[in-house]
Every structure is written in C-alpha cells, then in structure tokens.
Amino acid sequence: MKQLSFEYCTRCRFKAEPESDMLSELAYSEDRYIPDLLKQAQENPESALYKEAAKQMELRLENEAADDEADDTVGPCLTDDEPEFGNVSGLPRQDINEEDIRKALEEYETSGLIDIQKGKVVVTSRAVKKLAADALERILRDLSRKTSGSNPVEKEDFGVDLSLRTRRYEVGDDYSSVDLVGTAINALRRSGELKFEPGDFEVYEEIHQSKLNAAIIIDESGSMRDSGKLEAAMETALALSKLILREPDNTLKVFIFSDEVRQIEPWAIVNEVISGGDTDIRAALAAFRRACSNEYGDKQAYLITDTEPNNEDGRHLPFDKAANGLIEEAARYRQERIGLNIIMLDEVPEQKSLASTIARKNLGRVFFTSPGTLGEVLVEDYLRGRKE
C-alpha cells in the first residue's frame, strides 16, 4: 500500500488545550450519578477522578482536625500504618465519600464543562467541543508519526450526482447510471422493437461534488461496552465530526442504534449513548438513506459496529434473515449512490463474511480494526478521500 503523507493547511492546524483525563472519564462513563462515580473512583485509585477526590478528602480531614483542635478535642492521630495527608495516592479508599466527589467536580461545573442535574453529571456542549478538538489533535499527531493499516475490500469513488445530459455507454460505466428512457428510444429508432444492443445504451454524465453529506452511525448494543469499543467509537465520532464540520458546506448526521434508531446532534453523543439491546443495522442505515434523499453532493455513511444484525423492525431474527435485509439495504445505498464504510471492531468469521458481502454489494468498503486504532483509521481514510 502506498504510504500516505499528511500535510495540513493552516486551517487544520489548531492548538488544542491539554487533554483533561478527568473530563474524558466523565464523558465516556456509562453511569454518571454521584454514587456511581464514587464507586468507580473507589475501585480505581489510578483514575483522575479518584486523585481529585482524594485531594478533597485530604482538605476535608485537615479541616475536621482543625475544627477539633478549636473545640479542644483530640484530633485523629496517625499510626505507623496510616499514610500522611500529603501522600494522596496512599489515602484509604473507603474514606472518600460523595462530598469529596462533588467537591472534585465543582471546578468543572463552575467552568461550564459539566452540569449536575438531579445528582447526575451532564457533559455540556462546550466540554464536548473541547473533547473533540483534543481527540482530533491527538489522532493527527499520531498519524504524523506512522501510517495506520486500513484494508479496504473494494473502493469506488462516490460523491457524484447525475446531470440531465447523457452520452453513449462505455465499458466500465456503472449500470445504475443508465438512462432507461433514452436507451429504449434508441432501440426503437434502430429496430422498432425493444431489443437492445450495446450501442443503444445511454448513461447520464456525472457531476462531481465537493460538498460532503456524512453520517456517523454508532452501534450502542450491549457488546459495544466490552474492551472500550463504545468509548473509542464515541471519541472517534467526535474527532471526525470536528474534522468534517470545519468545511462550512459539509453536513453531518449522527445516528445511534441498538434495536431502535435515534438521530442526535454530534455534541450530544456523550450524553445520549446508552448501551444495551439487540442490533438492527438495517434500520440504522435506512434512517440515513431517507434523511439524505433530497440532498446533493458526496454522501458517505460510516457504520461502526462489532456484531452481526439480529433484529429487524423490533423483532429478534436469526442471523440469516437479518443479514438478507441488511444486504438489500446495501443495494439501495448503491442505487442512491451513497458510500457505505463499514468499520468492524471484531473479526468473527461470520461477521467478516457478511461485512465483505455488504461492501461488494454496495461497491463500498469494510475495515477491520481495534478500538485502539479506530480513530486513526477513520481520520486517515477521510483525509485521503478528501485529498483525492
């Protein structure tokens, strides 16, 4: 594969603020109620949230000791087995409480990065924009050091509309571009019958478009919570949305799905994704196809999933039946000239075979990657496609 070098214009060179580990932890956490965050912090003393809460605990214990001294009472004494207050990482986990968690979150709430609504942390759009900028900056930095290994099964240039002008068919033209009426007239003129010969066929000329109508379609079924898949998909979607929407003419739609499909705003990804349920991939693809039916330009869908379809229209189906419906939808994508990019986060043989079949049916592409390289693969592919 030819190595791709990355050269970014000054519009793409932005300086992201330093990444906030704690903000990322909050954004990609499945449960964000205060008691849940307390439990997560207690279970992971290396987390940013635990370290911030431990600092608050230190201050709380010092204040309690000072209050005790003021009341002429004996403050808590340290034994040889107990850490000093300055040793934050060694503080007993069980002493961290909900008050410490709330104190640790105060700065982020004051800065407008989070809201606490009825005991639950909600990440604001401002914070999501920061996360997107940080993620994209990191991915671009990593890509500047190495070439990621994306392996398309088949590739065809999309991003074209059909003009009203036609021309004679040439070897290699896509049959979906055939002008059926013009072809029939040619045959009737030649022989008086609808008996076709190669010279009768007319095809519409293509008008190449630079505007991009993109969709990021994220599987939120239960298995996506394993091995950091859903977190990687969310972070990659944020980075890709930042990149796509830098061009003012581009549009982006985000869909999340399990056994139901929901369209959400790009900045709402971290608050709206809830894992669980079956996997109705056909419905998710159909939702974008319908949403962009009246739009013009390059239409591209990025489907991120880790499993095979097992649901259709709210009914649990065996793999074979669900797969047939998905293949039919891929054929509709080809008819409507929508590029389908399938990103698989698992490599079960049955899934690989289905994904490859769909890609060929659609003349699209399929990528097999891991959560750790997902962002690099998609951003690299997007940049290559825009450059071409």
Phi, psi and omega in degrees: 000134180293132182290139182257124176263146184252119175234118185253138176288170183296336178294332182268354179268103178233155181257107179279149175293158179304143182296141177256108180299322182291319178297319178296318179300317180294316185296321186258011177281139181287323181241126185238016171287149186306313178300324178293318179294323177299315180297317179298319180294319180295327182279344183224086182292351178269355182287154178297324180295318179299316183296320178293319180293326179294323176296319178293325177295319179302313179297320181296315181293323178295318179295320178296321179294319179295321178296321179295319179297320180297332179269010182058035175250163181278124179284171179295131180262145178269139173261174180297335183272351184257143182285156172285161182298327182291341181271078188299318185294342182261004181293145181298130183297324186292345180278346176288131181233183184295329177298319179295321178297314180297319178297321180295334182270349187301316182298320180291326179289318179296325181281357179079020180270334177220158168238147174248110184244113181053043176082005180243138179277126175244126181278129184280165179297327177298317179293321180297319177298322177294316179298319180297315180296318180295317181296315181295318179300318180294317181296316179296323178295317179294321181292333179290343180264336185209168176254124179280159186259079175269140185231087179292139177287311176214151181223134174223141180289124174256203178076040179229151170243163181262130179276175177278349179274145178236167176212172179290146179297139174236151180303129181104344177294145179285130181296340178292347179267003183293134173274100186296319182293311180298322179295317179297319179298319179300318181293319180294320178296323184284316188232351184080004180224161177274061175244113192269144172234159184309324182289349180281335191287132175245143176234149176286139175287148183264139174251112182283135184246145176263338178294138180248127171251101188250157173223137170250119186243112189249127174285123178246022178294165190306322184293342182288347176281348180283143171057026176072019184294313184292320177300315179296321179295319180294315180296318179295320178298321178295315180296317181292323178295321177299318182289314183296316187278003172291336175268118188297335181279343183288152173235152180221132174241140180241128177237139172239145186209153165222257171269355173229158182244135177228136172264132182228165174286148181306320183288348182270002185305313187289341180260339188261336185287124177227114185284149177140159176095179179282190185230105178253082183291323182302314181296323180295316179294319180296326180298317179288320180303316179291323184292333183252013186299329182257011181261158181242158178113195181281116181255119183226130176247134176248107181261120180248117183210170179226010187213171179272159178290143177216017182211146175210123180054040177082003180249132175287128184234153172294160187304315186300314182291318179295323180295321180298317178296323179292320178295321177298319179294323177298323177295323177295323176302319180294318180300323183263011174056052176250125178286131180245115180250111184260123179247111182262128179260016175212158184232041173297132185309318181297321179290320180298318181295316180295314181299319179293321178297316180297317181298320180289323179298323183267353192057036180257208185221155176227139179238138173247120184212181180246164178304325183293334182247005184303311182299317180296317182299312184287318180294319178298316181295319179298314181296321179295316181297319179293323181292321179291000000 
